[in-house]
């Protein structure tokens, strides 16, 4: 029995087909990426479905799993050449601002909430303070958001 590996570029094409079939209103950027020792399929999109929803549709298109004990990628028996799939959802500023306004009203007066949208997320690490951006992300990451027409 001869088994052939499906090339990373072909996997990316199949991922694109599956995503557009499941989420026709969302614009996805699906690219194959090659690096020393392997390859990946990178998916980017703006707003739209939550990462967990996208992962459920195309997460199985990976040819390796990470073994933390050996600190390396190990083939998982699937015939895909790519080692993994990288998911990158961009949430636009308008959604962060809307969630931040809600958080200000809901958490008004709490001492552990910084009232600025901290872009580099250093407040939580340095001071133990949640920023509005971090709090908004916690609620936005699992929400389905209206799609925008911009390029991801």
C-alpha positions as CSV (number, residue, x, y, z in Angstrom):
1,X,0.0,0.0,0.0
2,X,1.5,3.3,-1.1
3,X,0.7,6.4,0.9
4,X,1.5,9.8,-0.3
5,X,1.7,13.0,1.7
6,X,-0.5,15.9,0.8
7,X,1.6,18.9,0.1
8,X,1.3,22.0,2.3
9,X,0.1,24.1,-0.6
10,X,-2.7,21.6,-1.3
11,X,-3.6,21.5,2.3
12,X,-4.0,25.3,2.3
13,X,-6.3,25.1,-0.7
14,X,-8.5,22.5,1.0
15,X,-8.5,24.6,4.2
16,X,-9.6,27.6,2.1
17,X,-12.5,25.6,0.5
18,X,-13.7,24.3,3.9
19,X,-13.6,27.7,5.5
20,X,-15.5,29.5,2.8
21,X,-18.1,26.7,2.7
22,X,-18.7,27.0,6.5
23,X,-18.2,30.8,6.8
24,X,-19.1,32.4,3.4
25,X,-19.3,36.0,4.7
26,X,-15.9,36.0,6.3
27,X,-12.7,36.8,4.3
28,X,-9.9,34.5,5.3
29,X,-6.2,34.8,4.3
30,X,-4.9,31.2,4.1
31,X,-1.2,30.9,3.3
32,X,1.4,28.1,3.4
33,X,4.6,28.9,5.2
34,X,7.8,26.9,4.9
35,X,10.7,27.0,7.4
36,X,13.7,24.8,8.2
37,X,12.3,21.6,9.6
38,X,8.7,21.9,8.5
39,X,5.8,23.9,7.2
40,X,2.5,25.3,8.4
41,X,-0.8,26.7,7.1
42,X,-1.4,30.2,8.5
43,X,-5.0,31.5,8.7
44,X,-5.9,35.1,9.4
45,X,-9.3,36.8,9.5
46,X,-10.9,39.9,10.9
47,X,-13.8,39.7,13.4
48,X,-16.2,37.0,12.1
49,X,-16.3,33.5,13.8
50,X,-14.5,32.8,17.0
51,X,-11.2,30.9,16.8
52,X,-12.7,27.9,18.4
53,X,-15.3,27.7,15.6
54,X,-12.6,27.9,12.9
55,X,-10.4,25.4,14.7
56,X,-13.3,23.0,14.9
57,X,-13.7,23.1,11.1
58,X,-10.1,22.9,9.9
59,X,-8.0,22.0,13.0
60,X,-7.6,18.4,11.9
61,X,-5.5,19.5,8.8
62,X,-2.2,19.1,10.6
63,X,0.3,16.3,10.0
64,X,2.1,16.5,13.4
65,X,1.6,17.0,17.1
66,X,3.9,18.6,19.6
67,X,5.6,16.3,22.1
68,X,6.5,18.4,25.1
69,X,8.5,15.6,26.7
70,X,10.8,15.4,23.7
71,X,10.3,19.1,22.8
72,X,9.7,18.3,19.1
73,X,7.1,17.7,16.5
74,X,6.0,14.1,16.0
75,X,4.1,12.8,13.0
76,X,0.5,12.0,14.0
77,X,-0.3,9.5,11.2
78,X,-2.3,11.9,9.1
79,X,-1.0,12.4,5.5
80,X,-0.6,16.2,5.7
81,X,2.9,17.6,5.0
82,X,2.3,20.7,7.2
83,X,3.2,20.4,10.9
84,X,0.6,22.7,12.3
85,X,-2.1,25.3,11.6
86,X,-1.6,28.8,12.9
87,X,-4.9,30.7,13.8
88,X,-4.8,34.5,13.9
89,X,-8.0,36.3,14.4
90,X,-7.8,40.1,14.4
91,X,-10.5,41.9,16.5
92,X,-11.0,45.5,15.3
93,X,-10.7,48.5,17.6
94,X,-14.4,49.3,17.4
95,X,-15.2,46.0,19.1
96,X,-12.6,46.6,21.8
97,X,-14.0,50.0,22.4
98,X,-17.6,48.8,22.7
99,X,-16.5,46.1,25.2
100,X,-14.4,48.6,27.1
101,X,-17.4,50.9,27.5
102,X,-19.4,48.0,28.8
103,X,-16.6,47.1,31.2
104,X,-16.4,50.6,32.6
105,X,-20.1,50.6,33.4
106,X,-20.1,47.1,34.8
107,X,-16.8,47.2,36.8
108,X,-17.0,50.9,37.8
109,X,-15.0,51.6,40.9
110,X,-13.0,48.3,41.1
111,X,-9.4,48.9,42.1
112,X,-7.9,46.2,39.9
113,X,-9.0,47.7,36.6
114,X,-6.8,50.1,34.6
115,X,-9.0,52.5,32.7
116,X,-6.8,52.8,29.6
117,X,-6.6,50.6,26.5
118,X,-3.1,49.2,27.1
119,X,-1.7,48.1,23.8
120,X,1.4,46.3,25.0
121,X,-0.4,44.4,27.8
122,X,2.4,45.1,30.4
123,X,0.1,46.2,33.2
124,X,-1.1,42.7,34.1
125,X,2.4,41.3,34.1
126,X,4.0,44.3,35.8
127,X,1.4,45.5,38.2
128,X,-1.2,42.7,38.5
129,X,-3.8,45.1,36.9
130,X,-6.2,44.2,34.2
131,X,-6.4,46.7,31.4
132,X,-9.6,47.3,29.5
133,X,-8.1,45.7,26.4
134,X,-7.3,42.5,28.3
135,X,-10.8,42.4,29.8
136,X,-12.4,43.1,26.5
137,X,-10.4,40.3,24.8
138,X,-11.6,37.8,27.4
139,X,-15.2,38.5,26.4
140,X,-14.6,39.0,22.7
141,X,-12.4,35.9,22.0
142,X,-15.4,33.6,22.1
143,X,-17.9,35.9,20.4
144,X,-19.0,35.8,16.8
145,X,-18.5,39.3,15.5
146,X,-19.9,41.0,12.4
147,X,-17.4,40.6,9.5
148,X,-15.7,43.6,8.0
149,X,-14.8,44.0,4.3
150,X,-11.1,44.8,4.9
151,X,-8.3,42.5,4.2
152,X,-7.2,40.4,7.2
